[in-house]
Amino acid sequence: DDGEKWLQHAMKEIVARHGAVLNNDLKTVVSRGNLPKVIYVDKLCCGGTEGSRADAVRYFYGMLKKLDVFHLIQRVGREINCEHPRKGDFLKSLSE
């Protein structure tokens, strides 16, 4: 998949710029360097159900994955009926 190749290339670049060193599998961090402790992502941050966030998906190249706020608000917005009269105001107040 081209998206996966792009992601791997981008993450290798981030790791290299922060002086970290990867293991031969190119996903395990041997030396952190100045690698951030947290990385904010737009997807694949959790298993989707309570208690399903295993260590295998919790960390990404040694950084803790967290969902960024923009995509959190999008997820909340998808769950609200689009015809609800207060949906827009509610989502706007969340983003402030």
Disulfide bonds with the S-S distance in Angstrom:
none
